[in-house]
Amino acid sequence: MITQGGKMALLSHTGCFMSIDQVEDAVVAKSRKAGPSEVVQLRCQTERKQSKDDGSIDEKGNLKDVELNYV
């Protein structure tokens, strides 16, 4: 993911930016430069859920405390 000026584009493993091929109705990675057709907007409707407290007492604290409790 590349961001610049508040815009975002997805870079594939081939080094090309991803876009939609309107004719084939497929995701493609063809362009080496991110133009208007490569800019994406991601939206999410779900709310972030609080994680459950499933960890044991030994697994709480900073990394040093966890390592000391493990030993």
GIJO-V428631 format. One line per field, one symbol per residue. ss: DSSP state (h for helix, s for strand, l for the rest). phi: phi as a letter, one per 20 degrees, with the letter a starting at -180 (. if undefined). A space follows every 10 residues. Layout:
BEGIN
ss->???
phi->???
END
This chain:
BEGIN
ss->lsssllsssl slllllssss sllllsssss sllllhhhss llllllllll llllllhhhl llhhhhhhhh l
phi->.dcammdcce eefendeebd effelceccd eededgfefc cdcceeefef ffeeffffed ofgfffffff f
END
